Amino acid sequence: MTANEYQSRAMRTLNPALNERDVLINGVMGLCGEAGEAIDLVKKHLAQGHPLEKERLAKELGDIAWYLAETATAIGYDLDTVLLMNLDKLQARYPDGFETERSLCRKSDDQGC
């Protein structure tokens, strides 16, 4: 399945009563909420000695994917385009793969590097 196929199938469950503005708000708030649930699982594992609940974390990642699809839909983008845009940004930032120096001295940062 492609990202666009996922988006199309997932958005069948989008609340049709929401207007464009509300879809955007729901999408971004949902991303934040689900990311919080994911980090809580990792926090419990790292700081509280709980076993890492990998399946539960994977399900949270699925929820994050749903809200990502909703947010992309709200702004008129398909997920394939969003993902390709991100790869282009990463390629420009790290043309030879990750390098600490490039991470510390990115052109968009005002660190005087």
N, C-alpha and C positions, 0 to 999 in steps of 0.2 A: 504494500500500500504506500502511496506517495503522501507527502504532507498535505497536498491539496485534496486528495481523496479523504484523508482524515478530517480535514476542515469541513468539507462538504457533508460528510456523514455526521460529524459531531454537531454541526450547526442545525441539524434537523431537530435537535433538542433545545435550541435557543428559544427563550420565551417570546412568542410573537407579539405580545402586548407591549414589549419595550420599544421605545423610539430609539433613534440613532444615538442620541446623547446618552440615554440610559444604558444602552448596550456597551458603549465606551466606558462609562463609569463602572458598571458591573464587571466588565472584563478586567480593568486595571485593579479594582478592589479585590476581585477574586484571585488575581495573580499574587497580590500581596498576602492575602489570607492563606492561600495554599502553600506559598513559600514559607510562611510562618509555621505551618503545620509540619512541613518537611524539616525545617531547622530544629523544631522542637524534638523530633525523633532523634536527630543526630546529637543534640544537646544531651538528651537523656542517656544516650549511648556513651558519649565522651566524658560527660561530667558527673553522671549519676550511676554509672556502672550497669545500666540496662543493656541487654543484648540488642544489637542492631536489628530492628525489624525490617529486613530488606523488602519483603513483599508489601508491607504497609507503606514503606517509602516509595516503592515503585508505583503503588496506587496513587499516592500524593503527586508523583510526577505526572501521572495521567491526568489528574485534575488540573495541574499546572498547564499541561498541553491544551486542555479544553479551554481554559481562560485565555491562553495565548491565541488560540484560534478565534475566540470571540473578539478579542481586542483587535486582531488583524482585520477581521471582518468589519468591525466598527469603523476602521479608517480606510476601508476599501482596498486592502491588500490581501493577496493569497499567501499562504504559509510558504510555498516554494520560493516566492519572491523575497519574503522576509528572511528566510534562511540563506538564500544566495547573497542578499545584501550583507548579511553578517559575515559570510565567508569572504566576500570581497574586502570588507573592513579588516578582518583578521589577516588576510594575505598582505594588505598594504602595511599593516602594523608590524607583522612578523613574517617577512618574505621568506626567511630561511628557517622558520619554526620559532618557538618561544626563545627569547634571549632576555635575561634579566636587565641588561643595560637598556635595551629598547623599551622595556616595561617601565623602568625608572625615569626615562627621558623621552616620553611621548610628546610629539609635536603639539598635541591639543592641551597638554599640561603646561602651566607656567612655573616651571621649576628652574629655569635658567640653565638647562643642560646644553 
